[in-house]
Amino acid sequence: MTEFSSFLEKAKTVKRAHEAMLLAKPNVIGVGVGFRIQDRQHSENIAIIVMVSIKLPASQLKADELIPTEIEGVPVDVQERGEIRAQG
């Protein structure tokens, strides 16, 4: 197993273990594993992706609403996705 695939498996395991906690935070609409976005470009770095409807500055959030930047050694990337609506 390569270092990349090993870290990908670790990221998936950590995501499953913490998904409910992340989804319970306000504004969070989804959680996944993917490539981190840095400087508006997809990088080659794996991260837990936390999708939010609106990305707010930390100063506007309560301490228990903050999303960690790392969980069990896996980086966390908060990405704004907008509001999700069912199509009819």
mmCIF file as gemmi writes it, N, C-alpha and C atoms, coordinates in Angstrom:
data_model
loop_
_atom_site.group_PDB
_atom_site.id
_atom_site.type_symbol
_atom_site.label_atom_id
_atom_site.label_alt_id
_atom_site.label_comp_id
_atom_site.label_asym_id
_atom_site.label_entity_id
_atom_site.label_seq_id
_atom_site.pdbx_PDB_ins_code
_atom_site.Cartn_x
_atom_site.Cartn_y
_atom_site.Cartn_z
_atom_site.occupancy
_atom_site.B_iso_or_equiv
_atom_site.pdbx_formal_charge
_atom_site.auth_seq_id
_atom_site.auth_asym_id
_atom_site.pdbx_PDB_model_num
ATOM 1 N N . MET Axp A 1 ? 0.856 -1.178 0 1 0 ? 1 A 1
ATOM 2 C CA . MET Axp A 1 ? 0 0 0 1 0 ? 1 A 1
ATOM 3 C C . MET Axp A 1 ? 0.902 1.241 0 1 0 ? 1 A 1
ATOM 4 N N . THR Axp A 2 ? 0.597 2.188 -0.861 1 0 ? 2 A 1
ATOM 5 C CA . THR Axp A 2 ? 1.407 3.403 -0.934 1 0 ? 2 A 1
ATOM 6 C C . THR Axp A 2 ? 1.086 4.333 0.229 1 0 ? 2 A 1
ATOM 7 N N . GLU Axp A 3 ? 1.964 5.301 0.438 1 0 ? 3 A 1
ATOM 8 C CA . GLU Axp A 3 ? 1.741 6.284 1.502 1 0 ? 3 A 1
ATOM 9 C C . GLU Axp A 3 ? 0.446 7.059 1.251 1 0 ? 3 A 1
ATOM 10 N N . PHE Axp A 4 ? 0.181 7.393 -0.028 1 0 ? 4 A 1
ATOM 11 C CA . PHE Axp A 4 ? -1.032 8.132 -0.389 1 0 ? 4 A 1
ATOM 12 C C . PHE Axp A 4 ? -2.282 7.323 -0.038 1 0 ? 4 A 1
ATOM 13 N N . SER Axp A 5 ? -2.324 6.05 -0.483 1 0 ? 5 A 1
ATOM 14 C CA . SER Axp A 5 ? -3.522 5.248 -0.233 1 0 ? 5 A 1
ATOM 15 C C . SER Axp A 5 ? -3.685 4.945 1.252 1 0 ? 5 A 1
ATOM 16 N N . SER Axp A 6 ? -2.585 4.828 1.965 1 0 ? 6 A 1
ATOM 17 C CA . SER Axp A 6 ? -2.654 4.607 3.414 1 0 ? 6 A 1
ATOM 18 C C . SER Axp A 6 ? -3.26 5.824 4.116 1 0 ? 6 A 1
ATOM 19 N N . PHE Axp A 7 ? -2.824 7.027 3.716 1 0 ? 7 A 1
ATOM 20 C CA . PHE Axp A 7 ? -3.37 8.245 4.333 1 0 ? 7 A 1
ATOM 21 C C . PHE Axp A 7 ? -4.827 8.433 3.934 1 0 ? 7 A 1
ATOM 22 N N . LEU Axp A 8 ? -5.18 8.078 2.694 1 0 ? 8 A 1
ATOM 23 C CA . LEU Axp A 8 ? -6.574 8.169 2.247 1 0 ? 8 A 1
ATOM 24 C C . LEU Axp A 8 ? -7.466 7.28 3.106 1 0 ? 8 A 1
ATOM 25 N N . GLU Axp A 9 ? -7.026 6.063 3.377 1 0 ? 9 A 1
ATOM 26 C CA . GLU Axp A 9 ? -7.808 5.155 4.229 1 0 ? 9 A 1
ATOM 27 C C . GLU Axp A 9 ? -7.936 5.706 5.639 1 0 ? 9 A 1
ATOM 28 N N . LYS Axp A 10 ? -6.843 6.281 6.166 1 0 ? 10 A 1
ATOM 29 C CA . LYS Axp A 10 ? -6.906 6.892 7.494 1 0 ? 10 A 1
ATOM 30 C C . LYS Axp A 10 ? -7.924 8.031 7.494 1 0 ? 10 A 1
ATOM 31 N N . ALA Axp A 11 ? -7.895 8.88 6.464 1 0 ? 11 A 1
ATOM 32 C CA . ALA Axp A 11 ? -8.831 10.007 6.377 1 0 ? 11 A 1
ATOM 33 C C . ALA Axp A 11 ? -10.276 9.518 6.354 1 0 ? 11 A 1
ATOM 34 N N . LYS Axp A 12 ? -10.544 8.446 5.623 1 0 ? 12 A 1
ATOM 35 C CA . LYS Axp A 12 ? -11.907 7.885 5.552 1 0 ? 12 A 1
ATOM 36 C C . LYS Axp A 12 ? -12.35 7.369 6.925 1 0 ? 12 A 1
ATOM 37 N N . THR Axp A 13 ? -11.444 6.699 7.619 1 0 ? 13 A 1
ATOM 38 C CA . THR Axp A 13 ? -11.764 6.16 8.945 1 0 ? 13 A 1
ATOM 39 C C . THR Axp A 13 ? -12.045 7.289 9.941 1 0 ? 13 A 1
ATOM 40 N N . VAL Axp A 14 ? -11.208 8.315 9.929 1 0 ? 14 A 1
ATOM 41 C CA . VAL Axp A 14 ? -11.387 9.458 10.833 1 0 ? 14 A 1
ATOM 42 C C . VAL Axp A 14 ? -12.685 10.19 10.5 1 0 ? 14 A 1
ATOM 43 N N . LYS Axp A 15 ? -12.975 10.359 9.229 1 0 ? 15 A 1
ATOM 44 C CA . LYS Axp A 15 ? -14.219 11.022 8.805 1 0 ? 15 A 1
ATOM 45 C C . LYS Axp A 15 ? -15.434 10.271 9.339 1 0 ? 15 A 1
ATOM 46 N N . ARG Axp A 16 ? -15.448 8.932 9.182 1 0 ? 16 A 1
ATOM 47 C CA . ARG Axp A 16 ? -16.585 8.139 9.674 1 0 ? 16 A 1
ATOM 48 C C . ARG Axp A 16 ? -16.746 8.286 11.187 1 0 ? 16 A 1
ATOM 49 N N . ALA Axp A 17 ? -15.634 8.334 11.902 1 0 ? 17 A 1
ATOM 50 C CA . ALA Axp A 17 ? -15.684 8.414 13.365 1 0 ? 17 A 1
ATOM 51 C C . ALA Axp A 17 ? -16.187 9.768 13.868 1 0 ? 17 A 1
ATOM 52 N N . HIS Axp A 18 ? -15.999 10.822 13.081 1 0 ? 18 A 1
ATOM 53 C CA . HIS Axp A 18 ? -16.335 12.178 13.546 1 0 ? 18 A 1
ATOM 54 C C . HIS Axp A 18 ? -17.44 12.857 12.73 1 0 ? 18 A 1
ATOM 55 N N . GLU Axp A 19 ? -17.998 12.14 11.78 1 0 ? 19 A 1
ATOM 56 C CA . GLU Axp A 19 ? -19.006 12.719 10.886 1 0 ? 19 A 1
ATOM 57 C C . GLU Axp A 19 ? -20.226 13.257 11.635 1 0 ? 19 A 1
ATOM 58 N N . ALA Axp A 20 ? -20.749 12.507 12.581 1 0 ? 20 A 1
ATOM 59 C CA . ALA Axp A 20 ? -21.952 12.949 13.309 1 0 ? 20 A 1
ATOM 60 C C . ALA Axp A 20 ? -21.681 14.243 14.071 1 0 ? 20 A 1
ATOM 61 N N . MET Axp A 21 ? -20.51 14.354 14.695 1 0 ? 21 A 1
ATOM 62 C CA . MET Axp A 21 ? -20.146 15.564 15.437 1 0 ? 21 A 1
ATOM 63 C C . MET Axp A 21 ? -20.07 16.763 14.493 1 0 ? 21 A 1
ATOM 64 N N . LEU Axp A 22 ? -19.472 16.564 13.329 1 0 ? 22 A 1
ATOM 65 C CA . LEU Axp A 22 ? -19.341 17.667 12.368 1 0 ? 22 A 1
ATOM 66 C C . LEU Axp A 22 ? -20.694 18.072 11.798 1 0 ? 22 A 1
ATOM 67 N N . LEU Axp A 23 ? -21.542 17.091 11.463 1 0 ? 23 A 1
ATOM 68 C CA . LEU Axp A 23 ? -22.861 17.391 10.904 1 0 ? 23 A 1
ATOM 69 C C . LEU Axp A 23 ? -23.778 18.076 11.913 1 0 ? 23 A 1
ATOM 70 N N . ALA Axp A 24 ? -23.504 17.925 13.197 1 0 ? 24 A 1
ATOM 71 C CA . ALA Axp A 24 ? -24.331 18.546 14.236 1 0 ? 24 A 1
ATOM 72 C C . ALA Axp A 24 ? -24.047 20.045 14.374 1 0 ? 24 A 1
ATOM 73 N N . LYS Axp A 25 ? -22.973 20.502 13.791 1 0 ? 25 A 1
ATOM 74 C CA . LYS Axp A 25 ? -22.628 21.929 13.894 1 0 ? 25 A 1
ATOM 75 C C . LYS Axp A 25 ? -23.513 22.737 12.941 1 0 ? 25 A 1
ATOM 76 N N . PRO Axp A 26 ? -23.898 23.956 13.356 1 0 ? 26 A 1
ATOM 77 C CA . PRO Axp A 26 ? -24.754 24.768 12.502 1 0 ? 26 A 1
ATOM 78 C C . PRO Axp A 26 ? -24.065 25.091 11.179 1 0 ? 26 A 1
ATOM 79 N N . ASN Axp A 27 ? -24.864 25.152 10.117 1 0 ? 27 A 1
ATOM 80 C CA . ASN Axp A 27 ? -24.372 25.562 8.808 1 0 ? 27 A 1
ATOM 81 C C . ASN Axp A 27 ? -23.689 24.443 8.03 1 0 ? 27 A 1
ATOM 82 N N . VAL Axp A 28 ? -23.413 23.291 8.674 1 0 ? 28 A 1
ATOM 83 C CA . VAL Axp A 28 ? -22.754 22.179 7.977 1 0 ? 28 A 1
ATOM 84 C C . VAL Axp A 28 ? -23.807 21.395 7.203 1 0 ? 28 A 1
ATOM 85 N N . ILE Axp A 29 ? -23.536 21.18 5.906 1 0 ? 29 A 1
ATOM 86 C CA . ILE Axp A 29 ? -24.494 20.469 5.057 1 0 ? 29 A 1
ATOM 87 C C . ILE Axp A 29 ? -23.949 19.149 4.518 1 0 ? 29 A 1
ATOM 88 N N . GLY Axp A 30 ? -22.682 18.882 4.77 1 0 ? 30 A 1
ATOM 89 C CA . GLY Axp A 30 ? -22.107 17.623 4.313 1 0 ? 30 A 1
ATOM 90 C C . GLY Axp A 30 ? -20.677 17.454 4.775 1 0 ? 30 A 1
ATOM 91 N N . VAL Axp A 31 ? -20.237 16.176 4.788 1 0 ? 31 A 1
ATOM 92 C CA . VAL Axp A 31 ? -18.865 15.848 5.18 1 0 ? 31 A 1
ATOM 93 C C . VAL Axp A 31 ? -18.366 14.776 4.225 1 0 ? 31 A 1
ATOM 94 N N . GLY Axp A 32 ? -17.14 14.932 3.749 1 0 ? 32 A 1
ATOM 95 C CA . GLY Axp A 32 ? -16.556 13.948 2.849 1 0 ? 32 A 1
ATOM 96 C C . GLY Axp A 32 ? -15.049 13.933 2.977 1 0 ? 32 A 1
ATOM 97 N N . VAL Axp A 33 ? -14.421 13.196 2.094 1 0 ? 33 A 1
ATOM 98 C CA . VAL Axp A 33 ? -12.957 13.148 2.011 1 0 ? 33 A 1
ATOM 99 C C . VAL Axp A 33 ? -12.6 13.517 0.583 1 0 ? 33 A 1
ATOM 100 N N . GLY Axp A 34 ? -11.624 14.385 0.432 1 0 ? 34 A 1
ATOM 101 C CA . GLY Axp A 34 ? -11.23 14.793 -0.906 1 0 ? 34 A 1
ATOM 102 C C . GLY Axp A 34 ? -9.965 15.618 -0.877 1 0 ? 34 A 1
ATOM 103 N N . PHE Axp A 35 ? -9.73 16.328 -1.972 1 0 ? 35 A 1
ATOM 104 C CA . PHE Axp A 35 ? -8.533 17.152 -2.067 1 0 ? 35 A 1
ATOM 105 C C . PHE Axp A 35 ? -8.801 18.532 -1.482 1 0 ? 35 A 1
ATOM 106 N N . ARG Axp A 36 ? -7.868 18.979 -0.686 1 0 ? 36 A 1
ATOM 107 C CA . ARG Axp A 36 ? -7.955 20.29 -0.047 1 0 ? 36 A 1
ATOM 108 C C . ARG Axp A 36 ? -7.831 21.389 -1.105 1 0 ? 36 A 1
ATOM 109 N N . ILE Axp A 37 ? -8.575 22.464 -0.916 1 0 ? 37 A 1
ATOM 110 C CA . ILE Axp A 37 ? -8.464 23.631 -1.796 1 0 ? 37 A 1
ATOM 111 C C . ILE Axp A 37 ? -7.604 24.665 -1.087 1 0 ? 37 A 1
ATOM 112 N N . GLN Axp A 38 ? -6.538 25.091 -1.756 1 0 ? 38 A 1
ATOM 113 C CA . GLN Axp A 38 ? -5.64 26.103 -1.215 1 0 ? 38 A 1
ATOM 114 C C . GLN Axp A 38 ? -5.438 27.168 -2.282 1 0 ? 38 A 1
ATOM 115 N N . ASP Axp A 39 ? -5.617 28.423 -1.918 1 0 ? 39 A 1
ATOM 116 C CA . ASP Axp A 39 ? -5.5 29.535 -2.868 1 0 ? 39 A 1
ATOM 117 C C . ASP Axp A 39 ? -6.412 29.337 -4.076 1 0 ? 39 A 1
ATOM 118 N N . ARG Axp A 40 ? -7.637 28.863 -3.797 1 0 ? 40 A 1
ATOM 119 C CA . ARG Axp A 40 ? -8.676 28.635 -4.815 1 0 ? 40 A 1
ATOM 120 C C . ARG Axp A 40 ? -8.304 27.58 -5.857 1 0 ? 40 A 1
ATOM 121 N N . GLN Axp A 41 ? -7.326 26.749 -5.551 1 0 ? 41 A 1
ATOM 122 C CA . GLN Axp A 41 ? -6.895 25.669 -6.44 1 0 ? 41 A 1
ATOM 123 C C . GLN Axp A 41 ? -6.953 24.344 -5.684 1 0 ? 41 A 1
ATOM 124 N N . HIS Axp A 42 ? -7.38 23.296 -6.383 1 0 ? 42 A 1
ATOM 125 C CA . HIS Axp A 42 ? -7.332 21.97 -5.758 1 0 ? 42 A 1
ATOM 126 C C . HIS Axp A 42 ? -5.873 21.575 -5.597 1 0 ? 42 A 1
ATOM 127 N N . SER Axp A 43 ? -5.54 21.084 -4.429 1 0 ? 43 A 1
ATOM 128 C CA . SER Axp A 43 ? -4.18 20.636 -4.164 1 0 ? 43 A 1
ATOM 129 C C . SER Axp A 43 ? -4.146 19.108 -4.273 1 0 ? 43 A 1
ATOM 130 N N . GLU Axp A 44 ? -3.009 18.54 -4.009 1 0 ? 44 A 1
ATOM 131 C CA . GLU Axp A 44 ? -2.87 17.085 -3.994 1 0 ? 44 A 1
ATOM 132 C C . GLU Axp A 44 ? -2.925 16.553 -2.568 1 0 ? 44 A 1
ATOM 133 N N . ASN Axp A 45 ? -3.34 17.414 -1.628 1 0 ? 45 A 1
ATOM 134 C CA . ASN Axp A 45 ? -3.389 17.046 -0.211 1 0 ? 45 A 1
ATOM 135 C C . ASN Axp A 45 ? -4.779 16.561 0.171 1 0 ? 45 A 1
ATOM 136 N N . ILE Axp A 46 ? -4.843 15.363 0.723 1 0 ? 46 A 1
ATOM 137 C CA . ILE Axp A 46 ? -6.102 14.781 1.178 1 0 ? 46 A 1
ATOM 138 C C . ILE Axp A 46 ? -6.538 15.461 2.469 1 0 ? 46 A 1
ATOM 139 N N . ALA Axp A 47 ? -7.844 15.695 2.599 1 0 ? 47 A 1
ATOM 140 C CA . ALA Axp A 47 ? -8.398 16.312 3.805 1 0 ? 47 A 1
ATOM 141 C C . ALA Axp A 47 ? -9.823 15.817 4.014 1 0 ? 47 A 1
ATOM 142 N N . ILE Axp A 48 ? -10.3 15.988 5.229 1 0 ? 48 A 1
ATOM 143 C CA . ILE Axp A 48 ? -11.736 15.822 5.49 1 0 ? 48 A 1
ATOM 144 C C . ILE Axp A 48 ? -12.361 17.121 5.026 1 0 ? 48 A 1
ATOM 145 N N . ILE Axp A 49 ? -13.322 17.028 4.124 1 0 ? 49 A 1
ATOM 146 C CA . ILE Axp A 49 ? -13.989 18.208 3.577 1 0 ? 49 A 1
ATOM 147 C C . ILE Axp A 49 ? -15.297 18.409 4.328 1 0 ? 49 A 1
ATOM 148 N N . VAL Axp A 50 ? -15.426 19.578 4.952 1 0 ? 50 A 1
ATOM 149 C CA . VAL Axp A 50 ? -16.668 19.942 5.638 1 0 ? 50 A 1
ATOM 150 C C . VAL Axp A 50 ? -17.336 21.014 4.787 1 0 ? 50 A 1
ATOM 151 N N . MET Axp A 51 ? -18.501 20.668 4.241 1 0 ? 51 A 1
ATOM 152 C CA . MET Axp A 51 ? -19.237 21.581 3.363 1 0 ? 51 A 1
ATOM 153 C C . MET Axp A 51 ? -20.231 22.392 4.185 1 0 ? 51 A 1
ATOM 154 N N . VAL Axp A 52 ? -20.184 23.7 4.006 1 0 ? 52 A 1
ATOM 155 C CA . VAL Axp A 52 ? -21.086 24.604 4.718 1 0 ? 52 A 1
ATOM 156 C C . VAL Axp A 52 ? -21.867 25.426 3.708 1 0 ? 52 A 1
ATOM 157 N N . SER Axp A 53 ? -23.06 25.872 4.116 1 0 ? 53 A 1
ATOM 158 C CA . SER Axp A 53 ? -23.849 26.703 3.206 1 0 ? 53 A 1
ATOM 159 C C . SER Axp A 53 ? -23.23 28.084 3.073 1 0 ? 53 A 1
ATOM 160 N N . ILE Axp A 54 ? -22.723 28.637 4.178 1 0 ? 54 A 1
ATOM 161 C CA . ILE Axp A 54 ? -22.05 29.937 4.164 1 0 ? 54 A 1
ATOM 162 C C . ILE Axp A 54 ? -20.835 29.827 5.083 1 0 ? 54 A 1
ATOM 163 N N . LYS Axp A 55 ? -19.668 30.2 4.577 1 0 ? 55 A 1
ATOM 164 C CA . LYS Axp A 55 ? -18.448 30.169 5.387 1 0 ? 55 A 1
ATOM 165 C C . LYS Axp A 55 ? -18.346 31.478 6.159 1 0 ? 55 A 1
ATOM 166 N N . LEU Axp A 56 ? -18.354 31.358 7.479 1 0 ? 56 A 1
ATOM 167 C CA . LEU Axp A 56 ? -18.315 32.526 8.351 1 0 ? 56 A 1
ATOM 168 C C . LEU Axp A 56 ? -16.95 32.655 9.011 1 0 ? 56 A 1
ATOM 169 N N . PRO Axp A 57 ? -16.54 33.878 9.321 1 0 ? 57 A 1
ATOM 170 C CA . PRO Axp A 57 ? -15.289 34.056 10.068 1 0 ? 57 A 1
ATOM 171 C C . PRO Axp A 57 ? -15.42 33.451 11.465 1 0 ? 57 A 1
ATOM 172 N N . ALA Axp A 58 ? -14.321 32.933 11.985 1 0 ? 58 A 1
ATOM 173 C CA . ALA Axp A 58 ? -14.328 32.325 13.322 1 0 ? 58 A 1
ATOM 174 C C . ALA Axp A 58 ? -14.849 33.284 14.376 1 0 ? 58 A 1
ATOM 175 N N . SER Axp A 59 ? -14.622 34.576 14.178 1 0 ? 59 A 1
ATOM 176 C CA . SER Axp A 59 ? -15.062 35.572 15.156 1 0 ? 59 A 1
ATOM 177 C C . SER Axp A 59 ? -16.587 35.651 15.271 1 0 ? 59 A 1
ATOM 178 N N . GLN Axp A 60 ? -17.308 35.132 14.283 1 0 ? 60 A 1
ATOM 179 C CA . GLN Axp A 60 ? -18.774 35.156 14.319 1 0 ? 60 A 1
ATOM 180 C C . GLN Axp A 60 ? -19.373 33.85 14.843 1 0 ? 60 A 1
ATOM 181 N N . LEU Axp A 61 ? -18.517 32.931 15.269 1 0 ? 61 A 1
ATOM 182 C CA . LEU Axp A 61 ? -18.987 31.638 15.752 1 0 ? 61 A 1
ATOM 183 C C . LEU Axp A 61 ? -18.682 31.479 17.237 1 0 ? 61 A 1
ATOM 184 N N . LYS Axp A 62 ? -19.533 30.723 17.925 1 0 ? 62 A 1
ATOM 185 C CA . LYS Axp A 62 ? -19.274 30.367 19.321 1 0 ? 62 A 1
ATOM 186 C C . LYS Axp A 62 ? -18.211 29.275 19.333 1 0 ? 62 A 1
ATOM 187 N N . ALA Axp A 63 ? -17.561 29.115 20.461 1 0 ? 63 A 1
ATOM 188 C CA . ALA Axp A 63 ? -16.478 28.133 20.573 1 0 ? 63 A 1
ATOM 189 C C . ALA Axp A 63 ? -16.928 26.729 20.162 1 0 ? 63 A 1
ATOM 190 N N . ASP Axp A 64 ? -18.135 26.316 20.556 1 0 ? 64 A 1
ATOM 191 C CA . ASP Axp A 64 ? -18.603 24.965 20.226 1 0 ? 64 A 1
ATOM 192 C C . ASP Axp A 64 ? -19.079 24.838 18.782 1 0 ? 64 A 1
ATOM 193 N N . GLU Axp A 65 ? -19.15 25.929 18.048 1 0 ? 65 A 1
ATOM 194 C CA . GLU Axp A 65 ? -19.552 25.898 16.635 1 0 ? 65 A 1
ATOM 195 C C . GLU Axp A 65 ? -18.351 25.837 15.685 1 0 ? 65 A 1
ATOM 196 N N . LEU Axp A 66 ? -17.156 26.072 16.227 1 0 ? 66 A 1
ATOM 197 C CA . LEU Axp A 66 ? -15.949 26.063 15.398 1 0 ? 66 A 1
ATOM 198 C C . LEU Axp A 66 ? -15.651 24.657 14.89 1 0 ? 66 A 1
ATOM 199 N N . ILE Axp A 67 ? -15.187 24.578 13.661 1 0 ? 67 A 1
ATOM 200 C CA . ILE Axp A 67 ? -14.783 23.311 13.065 1 0 ? 67 A 1
ATOM 201 C C . ILE Axp A 67 ? -13.269 23.208 13.216 1 0 ? 67 A 1
ATOM 202 N N . PRO Axp A 68 ? -12.784 22.092 13.746 1 0 ? 68 A 1
ATOM 203 C CA . PRO Axp A 68 ? -11.338 21.974 13.955 1 0 ? 68 A 1
ATOM 204 C C . PRO Axp A 68 ? -10.574 22 12.623 1 0 ? 68 A 1
ATOM 205 N N . THR Axp A 69 ? -9.354 22.455 12.674 1 0 ? 69 A 1
ATOM 206 C CA . THR Axp A 69 ? -8.526 22.508 11.466 1 0 ? 69 A 1
ATOM 207 C C . THR Axp A 69 ? -7.865 21.165 11.184 1 0 ? 69 A 1
ATOM 208 N N . GLU Axp A 70 ? -7.889 20.282 12.177 1 0 ? 70 A 1
ATOM 209 C CA . GLU Axp A 70 ? -7.281 18.96 12.045 1 0 ? 70 A 1
ATOM 210 C C . GLU Axp A 70 ? -7.967 18.017 13.02 1 0 ? 70 A 1
ATOM 211 N N . ILE Axp A 71 ? -8.184 16.773 12.6 1 0 ? 71 A 1
ATOM 212 C CA . ILE Axp A 71 ? -8.751 15.753 13.481 1 0 ? 71 A 1
ATOM 213 C C . ILE Axp A 71 ? -7.881 14.507 13.368 1 0 ? 71 A 1
ATOM 214 N N . GLU Axp A 72 ? -7.331 14.063 14.47 1 0 ? 72 A 1
ATOM 215 C CA . GLU Axp A 72 ? -6.485 12.863 14.517 1 0 ? 72 A 1
ATOM 216 C C . GLU Axp A 72 ? -5.401 12.884 13.438 1 0 ? 72 A 1
ATOM 217 N N . GLY Axp A 73 ? -4.797 14.044 13.226 1 0 ? 73 A 1
ATOM 218 C CA . GLY Axp A 73 ? -3.716 14.158 12.261 1 0 ? 73 A 1
ATOM 219 C C . GLY Axp A 73 ? -4.142 14.352 10.818 1 0 ? 73 A 1
ATOM 220 N N . VAL Axp A 74 ? -5.459 14.407 10.567 1 0 ? 74 A 1
ATOM 221 C CA . VAL Axp A 74 ? -5.967 14.619 9.207 1 0 ? 74 A 1
ATOM 222 C C . VAL Axp A 74 ? -6.435 16.066 9.096 1 0 ? 74 A 1
ATOM 223 N N . PRO Axp A 75 ? -5.948 16.821 8.115 1 0 ? 75 A 1
ATOM 224 C CA . PRO Axp A 75 ? -6.392 18.208 7.956 1 0 ? 75 A 1
ATOM 225 C C . PRO Axp A 75 ? -7.887 18.268 7.623 1 0 ? 75 A 1
ATOM 226 N N . VAL Axp A 76 ? -8.516 19.353 8.039 1 0 ? 76 A 1
ATOM 227 C CA . VAL Axp A 76 ? -9.93 19.591 7.749 1 0 ? 76 A 1
ATOM 228 C C . VAL Axp A 76 ? -10.02 20.86 6.909 1 0 ? 76 A 1
ATOM 229 N N . ASP Axp A 77 ? -10.758 20.781 5.809 1 0 ? 77 A 1
ATOM 230 C CA . ASP Axp A 77 ? -10.933 21.917 4.91 1 0 ? 77 A 1
ATOM 231 C C . ASP Axp A 77 ? -12.416 22.276 4.866 1 0 ? 77 A 1
ATOM 232 N N . VAL Axp A 78 ? -12.754 23.485 5.284 1 0 ? 78 A 1
ATOM 233 C CA . VAL Axp A 78 ? -14.132 23.961 5.246 1 0 ? 78 A 1
ATOM 234 C C . VAL Axp A 78 ? -14.358 24.624 3.889 1 0 ? 78 A 1
ATOM 235 N N . GLN Axp A 79 ? -15.365 24.141 3.161 1 0 ? 79 A 1
ATOM 236 C CA . GLN Axp A 79 ? -15.642 24.651 1.823 1 0 ? 79 A 1
ATOM 237 C C . GLN Axp A 79 ? -17.092 25.125 1.734 1 0 ? 79 A 1
ATOM 238 N N . GLU Axp A 80 ? -17.264 26.349 1.255 1 0 ? 80 A 1
ATOM 239 C CA . GLU Axp A 80 ? -18.606 26.898 1.094 1 0 ? 80 A 1
ATOM 240 C C . GLU Axp A 80 ? -19.255 26.294 -0.146 1 0 ? 80 A 1
ATOM 241 N N . ARG Axp A 81 ? -20.479 25.798 0.006 1 0 ? 81 A 1
ATOM 242 C CA . ARG Axp A 81 ? -21.211 25.162 -1.098 1 0 ? 81 A 1
ATOM 243 C C . ARG Axp A 81 ? -22.53 25.858 -1.425 1 0 ? 81 A 1
ATOM 244 N N . GLY Axp A 82 ? -22.968 26.768 -0.569 1 0 ? 82 A 1
ATOM 245 C CA . GLY Axp A 82 ? -24.261 27.393 -0.791 1 0 ? 82 A 1
ATOM 246 C C . GLY Axp A 82 ? -25.36 26.512 -0.232 1 0 ? 82 A 1
ATOM 247 N N . GLU Axp A 83 ? -26.58 26.96 -0.453 1 0 ? 83 A 1
ATOM 248 C CA . GLU Axp A 83 ? -27.73 26.215 0.051 1 0 ? 83 A 1
ATOM 249 C C . GLU Axp A 83 ? -28.078 25.083 -0.9 1 0 ? 83 A 1
ATOM 250 N N . ILE Axp A 84 ? -28.365 23.917 -0.341 1 0 ? 84 A 1
ATOM 251 C CA . ILE Axp A 84 ? -28.734 22.765 -1.144 1 0 ? 84 A 1
ATOM 252 C C . ILE Axp A 84 ? -30.248 22.626 -1.113 1 0 ? 84 A 1
ATOM 253 N N . ARG Axp A 85 ? -30.843 22.49 -2.282 1 0 ? 85 A 1
ATOM 254 C CA . ARG Axp A 85 ? -32.3 22.347 -2.376 1 0 ? 85 A 1
ATOM 255 C C . ARG Axp A 85 ? -32.647 21.144 -3.239 1 0 ? 85 A 1
ATOM 256 N N . ALA Axp A 86 ? -33.723 20.472 -2.888 1 0 ? 86 A 1
ATOM 257 C CA . ALA Axp A 86 ? -34.198 19.347 -3.689 1 0 ? 86 A 1
ATOM 258 C C . ALA Axp A 86 ? -34.81 19.881 -4.987 1 0 ? 86 A 1
ATOM 259 N N . GLN Axp A 87 ? -34.511 19.196 -6.06 1 0 ? 87 A 1
ATOM 260 C CA . GLN Axp A 87 ? -35.097 19.58 -7.351 1 0 ? 87 A 1
ATOM 261 C C . GLN Axp A 87 ? -36.418 18.854 -7.528 1 0 ? 87 A 1
ATOM 262 N N . GLY Axp A 88 ? -37.437 19.552 -8.004 1 0 ? 88 A 1
ATOM 263 C CA . GLY Axp A 88 ? -38.763 18.948 -8.108 1 0 ? 88 A 1
ATOM 264 C C . GLY Axp A 88 ? -39.237 18.661 -9.453 1 0 ? 88 A 1
